[in-house]
Amino acid sequence: MDAVREIVVGVDFSASSRIALAQALRLGGIWKARVHAVHVIDTLVVTELEEALAPIQREIRAGLVADAKSAWTDFAKGTKGASSLEIEVAVNNRAEAILDAARKHRADLVVVGAFSDVDPDLGVGTVASGCVRRSVADVLLARDDHDGPYRRVVVGIDFSETSRQALGRAVQIAAADRAELHILHVFAAPWRAVHWRSPNPATSPGFEKQYRDGLDGRLREFAKAELEAAGLKDSKCVLFDHDGHRSGIVDYGRKVHADLVVLGTRGRSNLRDLLLGSTAEKTLRDCVTSVLAVRPR
């Protein structure tokens, strides 16, 4: 798996972005990566202020940037290691400015708070989802209820090459944090679709066992190389029978009290999912844990 060398973290001085900053610094320390903090002043806010003020008062941008840098000085004191960073302040669309910074620094990882001014159970905010949808780097959406090492990591596997990349990143994090890793494949049991046909070979206990054993062997073989390379022993290969991949990943994460869900942003999907696979998008929307969205390489 590729090393992470450059990390960009979005900071809006909210509680969620404080956790994002802490996780960016923590992971940066583990991977010896440089961390770049970015604060964005929304263009619309600046425009409305300038239009409302008299011409003599319109030099508002410089003042807002100075205020943001001053706020950063106080904000950074509350997060270990943050005071050594210099904040980059941009006036732009918030998601676009974060992605511009990621491109400028050739970031391998973008870290943003999952939400800022909405309830945590309402799903990710528009800035967070916009970053995932358009970023060329992996994106970590950090929930503000967990700021330390991850204890339980779930990675969704659909046997695509993108899910192999997600597995590699999940293994890296689980090994560094000594976390329990759950390698999850969600499937919809075919025998439930033909339950009305009885008797039928596809509904027998023997067929069910054979089907599960085949999937289990495939999943273990898929994960074998990454696990052996990392020397990761505290891991589980899990088959989860569920009606939908997205809801299955979310429900399983809740069931085991995961701190982090890792998934590829495009897997075995059709052409309409070119930017972001439907499973990934719905998981981002519904998941109540931190989510690491891994881009196709």
C-alpha positions as YAML, in Angstrom:
chain: A
units: angstrom
residues:
- id: 1
  name: MET
  ca: [0.00, 0.00, 0.00]
- id: 2
  name: ASP
  ca: [1.27, 3.49, -0.85]
- id: 3
  name: ALA
  ca: [2.71, 5.53, 2.01]
- id: 4
  name: VAL
  ca: [0.94, 8.67, 3.18]
- id: 5
  name: ARG
  ca: [3.37, 11.59, 2.95]
- id: 6
  name: GLU
  ca: [1.16, 14.70, 2.73]
- id: 7
  name: ILE
  ca: [-2.05, 15.34, 4.70]
- id: 8
  name: VAL
  ca: [-4.42, 18.29, 4.28]
- id: 9
  name: VAL
  ca: [-6.91, 18.96, 7.09]
- id: 10
  name: GLY
  ca: [-9.84, 21.36, 6.89]
- id: 11
  name: VAL
  ca: [-10.36, 23.54, 9.97]
- id: 12
  name: ASP
  ca: [-13.49, 25.64, 10.60]
- id: 13
  name: PHE
  ca: [-12.92, 26.03, 14.38]
- id: 14
  name: SER
  ca: [-15.82, 23.68, 15.18]
- id: 15
  name: ALA
  ca: [-15.60, 20.75, 17.61]
- id: 16
  name: SER
  ca: [-15.71, 18.36, 14.66]
- id: 17
  name: SER
  ca: [-12.77, 20.04, 12.94]
- id: 18
  name: ARG
  ca: [-10.77, 19.92, 16.19]
- id: 19
  name: ILE
  ca: [-11.13, 16.13, 16.15]
- id: 20
  name: ALA
  ca: [-10.20, 16.12, 12.44]
- id: 21
  name: LEU
  ca: [-7.09, 18.15, 13.24]
- id: 22
  name: ALA
  ca: [-6.14, 15.84, 16.10]
- id: 23
  name: GLN
  ca: [-6.54, 12.75, 13.90]
- id: 24
  name: ALA
  ca: [-4.56, 14.36, 11.06]
- id: 25
  name: LEU
  ca: [-1.69, 15.15, 13.43]
- id: 26
  name: ARG
  ca: [-1.86, 11.71, 15.04]
- id: 27
  name: LEU
  ca: [-1.79, 9.87, 11.71]
- id: 28
  name: GLY
  ca: [0.84, 12.27, 10.40]
- id: 29
  name: GLY
  ca: [3.03, 11.33, 13.34]
- id: 30
  name: ILE
  ca: [2.55, 7.62, 12.71]
- id: 31
  name: TRP
  ca: [3.29, 7.89, 8.99]
- id: 32
  name: LYS
  ca: [5.85, 10.72, 9.31]
- id: 33
  name: ALA
  ca: [3.70, 12.77, 6.94]
- id: 34
  name: ARG
  ca: [3.52, 16.57, 6.70]
- id: 35
  name: VAL
  ca: [0.24, 18.11, 7.81]
- id: 36
  name: HIS
  ca: [-1.22, 21.24, 6.19]
- id: 37
  name: ALA
  ca: [-4.11, 23.01, 7.96]
- id: 38
  name: VAL
  ca: [-6.59, 24.97, 5.80]
- id: 39
  name: HIS
  ca: [-9.34, 27.36, 6.86]
- id: 40
  name: VAL
  ca: [-11.82, 28.57, 4.27]
- id: 41
  name: ILE
  ca: [-13.88, 31.76, 4.36]
- id: 42
  name: ASP
  ca: [-16.89, 31.14, 2.15]
- id: 43
  name: THR
  ca: [-16.94, 33.40, -0.91]
- id: 44
  name: LEU
  ca: [-20.66, 34.09, -0.55]
- id: 45
  name: VAL
  ca: [-20.17, 35.46, 2.96]
- id: 46
  name: VAL
  ca: [-17.43, 37.82, 1.82]
- id: 47
  name: THR
  ca: [-19.44, 38.99, -1.21]
- id: 48
  name: GLU
  ca: [-22.52, 39.75, 0.88]
- id: 49
  name: LEU
  ca: [-20.45, 41.69, 3.41]
- id: 50
  name: GLU
  ca: [-18.73, 43.74, 0.72]
- id: 51
  name: GLU
  ca: [-22.01, 44.53, -1.03]
- id: 52
  name: ALA
  ca: [-23.61, 45.62, 2.23]
- id: 53
  name: LEU
  ca: [-20.81, 47.96, 3.29]
- id: 54
  name: ALA
  ca: [-19.93, 51.40, 1.97]
- id: 55
  name: PRO
  ca: [-16.99, 51.56, -0.51]
- id: 56
  name: ILE
  ca: [-14.64, 52.91, 2.15]
- id: 57
  name: GLN
  ca: [-15.30, 49.79, 4.25]
- id: 58
  name: ARG
  ca: [-14.92, 47.20, 1.53]
- id: 59
  name: GLU
  ca: [-11.42, 46.08, 2.40]
- id: 60
  name: ILE
  ca: [-13.06, 43.28, 4.28]
- id: 61
  name: ARG
  ca: [-11.12, 40.27, 3.01]
- id: 62
  name: ALA
  ca: [-7.82, 41.19, 4.63]
- id: 63
  name: GLY
  ca: [-9.59, 41.72, 7.92]
- id: 64
  name: LEU
  ca: [-11.38, 38.36, 7.75]
- id: 65
  name: VAL
  ca: [-8.14, 36.56, 6.91]
- id: 66
  name: ALA
  ca: [-6.37, 38.27, 9.81]
- id: 67
  name: ASP
  ca: [-9.23, 37.35, 12.15]
- id: 68
  name: ALA
  ca: [-9.05, 33.72, 11.02]
- id: 69
  name: LYS
  ca: [-5.31, 33.56, 11.66]
- id: 70
  name: SER
  ca: [-5.83, 35.06, 15.10]
- id: 71
  name: ALA
  ca: [-8.59, 32.52, 15.84]
- id: 72
  name: TRP
  ca: [-6.25, 29.74, 14.72]
- id: 73
  name: THR
  ca: [-3.64, 30.78, 17.29]
- id: 74
  name: ASP
  ca: [-6.14, 30.23, 20.10]
- id: 75
  name: PHE
  ca: [-7.74, 27.16, 18.50]
- id: 76
  name: ALA
  ca: [-4.39, 25.41, 17.96]
- id: 77
  name: LYS
  ca: [-3.47, 25.66, 21.64]
- id: 78
  name: GLY
  ca: [-6.15, 23.10, 22.43]
- id: 79
  name: THR
  ca: [-4.68, 20.39, 20.18]
- id: 80
  name: LYS
  ca: [-1.31, 18.82, 20.81]
- id: 81
  name: GLY
  ca: [1.16, 19.58, 18.04]
- id: 82
  name: ALA
  ca: [-1.11, 22.04, 16.21]
- id: 83
  name: SER
  ca: [0.71, 25.21, 17.26]
- id: 84
  name: SER
  ca: [3.65, 24.29, 15.05]
- id: 85
  name: LEU
  ca: [1.43, 24.43, 11.95]
- id: 86
  name: GLU
  ca: [0.84, 27.58, 9.92]
- id: 87
  name: ILE
  ca: [-2.81, 27.95, 8.93]
- id: 88
  name: GLU
  ca: [-3.59, 28.52, 5.25]
- id: 89
  name: VAL
  ca: [-6.61, 30.78, 4.80]
- id: 90
  name: ALA
  ca: [-8.54, 30.84, 1.52]
- id: 91
  name: VAL
  ca: [-11.63, 32.71, 0.30]
- id: 92
  name: ASN
  ca: [-13.54, 30.25, -1.85]
- id: 93
  name: ASN
  ca: [-16.21, 27.58, -1.86]
- id: 94
  name: ARG
  ca: [-15.29, 25.52, 1.19]
- id: 95
  name: ALA
  ca: [-14.98, 22.09, -0.41]
- id: 96
  name: GLU
  ca: [-13.26, 23.51, -3.48]
- id: 97
  name: ALA
  ca: [-10.65, 25.36, -1.39]
- id: 98
  name: ILE
  ca: [-9.80, 22.23, 0.60]
- id: 99
  name: LEU
  ca: [-9.40, 20.24, -2.61]
- id: 100
  name: ASP
  ca: [-7.27, 23.04, -4.13]
- id: 101
  name: ALA
  ca: [-4.96, 22.75, -1.13]
- id: 102
  name: ALA
  ca: [-4.87, 18.97, -1.55]
- id: 103
  name: ARG
  ca: [-3.84, 19.36, -5.18]
- id: 104
  name: LYS
  ca: [-1.25, 22.02, -4.33]
- id: 105
  name: HIS
  ca: [0.39, 19.83, -1.68]
- id: 106
  name: ARG
  ca: [-0.15, 16.61, -3.65]
- id: 107
  name: ALA
  ca: [-1.91, 15.22, -0.62]
- id: 108
  name: ASP
  ca: [-2.36, 11.50, -0.12]
- id: 109
  name: LEU
  ca: [-5.03, 12.08, 2.52]
- id: 110
  name: VAL
  ca: [-7.60, 14.80, 3.20]
- id: 111
  name: VAL
  ca: [-9.09, 14.96, 6.70]
- id: 112
  name: VAL
  ca: [-12.28, 16.89, 7.45]
- id: 113
  name: GLY
  ca: [-14.87, 16.86, 10.19]
- id: 114
  name: ALA
  ca: [-17.88, 14.80, 9.23]
- id: 115
  name: PHE
  ca: [-20.13, 17.72, 10.14]
- id: 116
  name: SER
  ca: [-19.86, 21.15, 11.72]
- id: 117
  name: ASP
  ca: [-23.20, 22.73, 12.63]
- id: 118
  name: VAL
  ca: [-25.56, 19.77, 12.33]
- id: 119
  name: ASP
  ca: [-26.51, 16.98, 14.70]
- id: 120
  name: PRO
  ca: [-24.04, 14.06, 14.45]
- id: 121
  name: ASP
  ca: [-26.80, 11.55, 13.75]
- id: 122
  name: LEU
  ca: [-27.96, 13.39, 10.62]
- id: 123
  name: GLY
  ca: [-25.11, 12.11, 8.44]
- id: 124
  name: VAL
  ca: [-22.21, 13.93, 6.87]
- id: 125
  name: GLY
  ca: [-22.28, 17.60, 5.94]
- id: 126
  name: THR
  ca: [-22.17, 19.01, 2.43]
- id: 127
  name: VAL
  ca: [-18.51, 20.05, 2.67]
- id: 128
  name: ALA
  ca: [-17.46, 16.59, 3.81]
- id: 129
  name: SER
  ca: [-19.46, 14.77, 1.14]
- id: 130
  name: GLY
  ca: [-18.27, 17.23, -1.51]
- id: 131
  name: CYS
  ca: [-14.66, 16.50, -0.61]
- id: 132
  name: VAL
  ca: [-15.20, 12.75, -0.88]
- id: 133
  name: ARG
  ca: [-17.03, 13.01, -4.18]
- id: 134
  name: ARG
  ca: [-14.40, 15.14, -5.93]
- id: 135
  name: SER
  ca: [-11.09, 14.42, -4.19]
- id: 136
  name: VAL
  ca: [-8.28, 12.60, -5.96]
- id: 137
  name: ALA
  ca: [-6.87, 11.68, -2.54]
- id: 138
  name: ASP
  ca: [-8.28, 9.43, 0.16]
- id: 139
  name: VAL
  ca: [-10.63, 11.30, 2.52]
- id: 140
  name: LEU
  ca: [-11.10, 10.71, 6.24]
- id: 141
  name: LEU
  ca: [-14.37, 12.02, 7.66]
- id: 142
  name: ALA
  ca: [-13.73, 12.36, 11.39]
- id: 143
  name: ARG
  ca: [-16.63, 12.18, 13.84]
- id: 144
  name: ASP
  ca: [-16.30, 14.37, 16.88]
- id: 145
  name: ASP
  ca: [-16.95, 11.57, 19.38]
- id: 146
  name: HIS
  ca: [-13.56, 9.88, 18.95]
- id: 147
  name: ASP
  ca: [-10.20, 11.63, 18.92]
- id: 148
  name: GLY
  ca: [-7.73, 8.90, 19.91]
- id: 149
  name: PRO
  ca: [-6.40, 5.71, 18.31]
- id: 150
  name: TYR
  ca: [-9.02, 3.58, 16.64]
- id: 151
  name: ARG
  ca: [-9.95, 0.48, 18.61]
- id: 152
  name: ARG
  ca: [-12.12, -1.34, 16.08]
- id: 153
  name: VAL
  ca: [-11.83, -0.89, 12.31]
- id: 154
  name: VAL
  ca: [-14.26, -2.33, 9.75]
- id: 155
  name: VAL
  ca: [-13.30, -2.50, 6.07]
- id: 156
  name: GLY
  ca: [-15.91, -3.31, 3.43]
- id: 157
  name: ILE
  ca: [-14.77, -5.80, 0.77]
- id: 158
  name: ASP
  ca: [-16.55, -6.52, -2.52]
- id: 159
  name: PHE
  ca: [-13.50, -8.17, -4.15]
- id: 160
  name: SER
  ca: [-12.91, -5.18, -6.43]
- id: 161
  name: GLU
  ca: [-9.47, -3.64, -6.86]
- id: 162
  name: THR
  ca: [-10.66, -0.52, -5.05]
- id: 163
  name: SER
  ca: [-11.68, -2.58, -2.04]
- id: 164
  name: ARG
  ca: [-8.20, -4.11, -2.10]
- id: 165
  name: GLN
  ca: [-6.81, -0.58, -1.78]
- id: 166
  name: ALA
  ca: [-9.24, 0.06, 1.08]
- id: 167
  name: LEU
  ca: [-8.04, -3.12, 2.77]
- id: 168
  name: GLY
  ca: [-4.44, -1.96, 2.51]
- id: 169
  name: ARG
  ca: [-5.23, 1.37, 4.15]
- id: 170
  name: ALA
  ca: [-7.32, -0.32, 6.87]
- id: 171
  name: VAL
  ca: [-4.48, -2.74, 7.63]
- id: 172
  name: GLN
  ca: [-2.04, 0.18, 7.93]
- id: 173
  name: ILE
  ca: [-4.25, 1.98, 10.45]
- id: 174
  name: ALA
  ca: [-5.19, -1.14, 12.42]
- id: 175
  name: ALA
  ca: [-1.54, -2.17, 12.71]
- id: 176
  name: ALA
  ca: [-0.44, 1.31, 13.84]
- id: 177
  name: ASP
  ca: [-3.28, 1.66, 16.37]
- id: 178
  name: ARG
  ca: [-3.25, -2.02, 17.43]
- id: 179
  name: ALA
  ca: [-6.91, -2.06, 16.57]
- id: 180
  name: GLU
  ca: [-9.16, -5.02, 16.00]
- id: 181
  name: LEU
  ca: [-9.75, -5.31, 12.24]
- id: 182
  name: HIS
  ca: [-12.98, -6.68, 10.80]
- id: 183
  name: ILE
  ca: [-12.70, -7.59, 7.11]
- id: 184
  name: LEU
  ca: [-16.33, -7.54, 6.06]
- id: 185
  name: HIS
  ca: [-18.10, -8.94, 3.03]
- id: 186
  name: VAL
  ca: [-21.83, -8.21, 2.88]
- id: 187
  name: PHE
  ca: [-23.88, -10.63, 0.78]
- id: 188
  name: ALA
  ca: [-27.54, -11.27, 0.12]
- id: 189
  name: ALA
  ca: [-28.20, -14.99, 0.54]
- id: 190
  name: PRO
  ca: [-29.56, -16.36, -2.76]
- id: 191
  name: TRP
  ca: [-31.62, -19.00, -0.99]
- id: 192
  name: ARG
  ca: [-33.86, -16.30, 0.50]
- id: 193
  name: ALA
  ca: [-34.89, -15.31, -3.01]
- id: 194
  name: VAL
  ca: [-36.15, -18.82, -3.79]
- id: 195
  name: HIS
  ca: [-37.58, -19.78, -0.41]
- id: 196
  name: TRP
  ca: [-41.00, -20.35, -1.97]
- id: 197
  name: ARG
  ca: [-39.64, -23.22, -4.08]
- id: 198
  name: SER
  ca: [-39.62, -26.25, -1.84]
- id: 199
  name: PRO
  ca: [-37.95, -28.64, -1.88]
- id: 200
  name: ASN
  ca: [-35.01, -27.05, -3.69]
- id: 201
  name: PRO
  ca: [-31.25, -27.76, -3.54]
- id: 202
  name: ALA
  ca: [-30.57, -24.06, -3.03]
- id: 203
  name: THR
  ca: [-32.56, -24.03, 0.22]
- id: 204
  name: SER
  ca: [-30.91, -27.00, 1.92]
- id: 205
  name: PRO
  ca: [-28.58, -26.56, 4.92]
- id: 206
  name: GLY
  ca: [-25.85, -28.32, 2.96]
- id: 207
  name: PHE
  ca: [-26.02, -25.78, 0.15]
- id: 208
  name: GLU
  ca: [-26.01, -22.87, 2.59]
- id: 209
  name: LYS
  ca: [-22.87, -24.19, 4.27]
- id: 210
  name: GLN
  ca: [-21.16, -24.80, 0.93]
- id: 211
  name: TYR
  ca: [-22.03, -21.29, -0.22]
- id: 212
  name: ARG
  ca: [-20.75, -19.66, 2.97]
- id: 213
  name: ASP
  ca: [-17.59, -21.78, 3.01]
- id: 214
  name: GLY
  ca: [-16.84, -20.75, -0.57]
- id: 215
  name: LEU
  ca: [-17.26, -17.06, 0.23]
- id: 216
  name: ASP
  ca: [-15.25, -17.38, 3.42]
- id: 217
  name: GLY
  ca: [-12.35, -19.01, 1.57]
- id: 218
  name: ARG
  ca: [-12.42, -16.33, -1.09]
- id: 219
  name: LEU
  ca: [-12.45, -13.54, 1.51]
- id: 220
  name: ARG
  ca: [-9.54, -15.03, 3.47]
- id: 221
  name: GLU
  ca: [-7.51, -15.49, 0.32]
- id: 222
  name: PHE
  ca: [-8.27, -11.91, -0.73]
- id: 223
  name: ALA
  ca: [-6.96, -10.56, 2.59]
- id: 224
  name: LYS
  ca: [-4.09, -12.98, 3.12]
- id: 225
  name: ALA
  ca: [-1.22, -11.06, 1.52]
- id: 226
  name: GLU
  ca: [-2.01, -7.72, 3.22]
- id: 227
  name: LEU
  ca: [-2.42, -9.33, 6.64]
- id: 228
  name: GLU
  ca: [0.79, -11.34, 6.37]
- id: 229
  name: ALA
  ca: [2.80, -8.34, 5.15]
- id: 230
  name: ALA
  ca: [1.65, -6.28, 8.16]
- id: 231
  name: GLY
  ca: [1.95, -9.13, 10.64]
- id: 232
  name: LEU
  ca: [-1.57, -8.30, 11.76]
- id: 233
  name: LYS
  ca: [-3.00, -11.06, 13.91]
- id: 234
  name: ASP
  ca: [-5.97, -9.38, 15.59]
- id: 235
  name: SER
  ca: [-8.28, -9.56, 12.58]
- id: 236
  name: LYS
  ca: [-11.53, -11.25, 11.63]
- id: 237
  name: CYS
  ca: [-12.93, -12.18, 8.23]
- id: 238
  name: VAL
  ca: [-16.69, -11.73, 8.48]
- id: 239
  name: LEU
  ca: [-19.56, -12.70, 6.19]
- id: 240
  name: PHE
  ca: [-22.68, -10.67, 6.90]
- id: 241
  name: ASP
  ca: [-25.97, -11.72, 5.34]
- id: 242
  name: HIS
  ca: [-27.95, -8.55, 4.64]
- id: 243
  name: ASP
  ca: [-30.35, -7.22, 2.03]
- id: 244
  name: GLY
  ca: [-28.11, -4.31, 0.96]
- id: 245
  name: HIS
  ca: [-24.36, -3.70, 0.84]
- id: 246
  name: ARG
  ca: [-24.61, -0.13, 2.11]
- id: 247
  name: SER
  ca: [-27.01, -0.82, 4.97]
- id: 248
  name: GLY
  ca: [-25.10, -4.01, 5.76]
- id: 249
  name: ILE
  ca: [-21.82, -2.12, 6.24]
- id: 250
  name: VAL
  ca: [-23.54, 0.53, 8.37]
- id: 251
  name: ASP
  ca: [-25.46, -2.00, 10.48]
- id: 252
  name: TYR
  ca: [-22.44, -4.19, 11.04]
- id: 253
  name: GLY
  ca: [-20.36, -1.18, 12.09]
- id: 254
  name: ARG
  ca: [-23.01, -0.30, 14.66]
- id: 255
  name: LYS
  ca: [-23.27, -3.90, 15.82]
- id: 256
  name: VAL
  ca: [-19.57, -4.18, 16.70]
- id: 257
  name: HIS
  ca: [-19.22, -0.55, 17.89]
- id: 258
  name: ALA
  ca: [-16.66, 0.33, 15.22]
- id: 259
  name: ASP
  ca: [-14.66, 3.54, 15.50]
- id: 260
  name: LEU
  ca: [-13.77, 3.63, 11.80]
- id: 261
  name: VAL
  ca: [-15.29, 2.23, 8.61]
- id: 262
  name: VAL
  ca: [-13.01, 2.01, 5.56]
- id: 263
  name: LEU
  ca: [-14.36, 1.50, 2.07]
- id: 264
  name: GLY
  ca: [-13.51, 2.10, -1.56]
- id: 265
  name: THR
  ca: [-15.36, 4.93, -3.27]
- id: 266
  name: ARG
  ca: [-16.05, 2.87, -6.36]
- id: 267
  name: GLY
  ca: [-16.25, -0.88, -6.54]
- id: 268
  name: ARG
  ca: [-18.21, -3.33, -8.66]
- id: 269
  name: SER
  ca: [-20.58, -0.66, -9.91]
- id: 270
  name: ASN
  ca: [-21.96, 0.47, -13.23]
- id: 271
  name: LEU
  ca: [-21.07, 3.51, -15.34]
- id: 272
  name: ARG
  ca: [-23.46, 5.88, -13.58]
- id: 273
  name: ASP
  ca: [-21.27, 5.57, -10.46]
- id: 274
  name: LEU
  ca: [-18.12, 6.97, -12.07]
- id: 275
  name: LEU
  ca: [-17.51, 9.67, -9.46]
- id: 276
  name: LEU
  ca: [-18.66, 7.90, -6.33]
- id: 277
  name: GLY
  ca: [-20.15, 4.44, -6.04]
- id: 278
  name: SER
  ca: [-23.69, 4.31, -4.74]
- id: 279
  name: THR
  ca: [-22.70, 1.99, -1.89]
- id: 280
  name: ALA
  ca: [-19.99, 4.42, -0.77]
- id: 281
  name: GLU
  ca: [-22.26, 7.47, -0.99]
- id: 282
  name: LYS
  ca: [-25.08, 5.89, 0.99]
- id: 283
  name: THR
  ca: [-22.64, 4.57, 3.58]
- id: 284
  name: LEU
  ca: [-21.22, 8.07, 4.05]
- id: 285
  name: ARG
  ca: [-24.72, 9.42, 4.47]
- id: 286
  name: ASP
  ca: [-25.87, 6.87, 7.03]
- id: 287
  name: CYS
  ca: [-22.74, 5.91, 8.95]
- id: 288
  name: VAL
  ca: [-22.40, 7.20, 12.52]
- id: 289
  name: THR
  ca: [-18.70, 6.32, 12.82]
- id: 290
  name: SER
  ca: [-15.69, 7.99, 11.21]
- id: 291
  name: VAL
  ca: [-15.31, 6.93, 7.57]
- id: 292
  name: LEU
  ca: [-12.17, 6.62, 5.45]
- id: 293
  name: ALA
  ca: [-13.08, 6.76, 1.75]
- id: 294
  name: VAL
  ca: [-10.29, 5.28, -0.40]
- id: 295
  name: ARG
  ca: [-10.01, 6.39, -4.02]
- id: 296
  name: PRO
  ca: [-9.23, 4.01, -6.91]
- id: 297
  name: ARG
  ca: [-5.55, 4.05, -7.78]
...
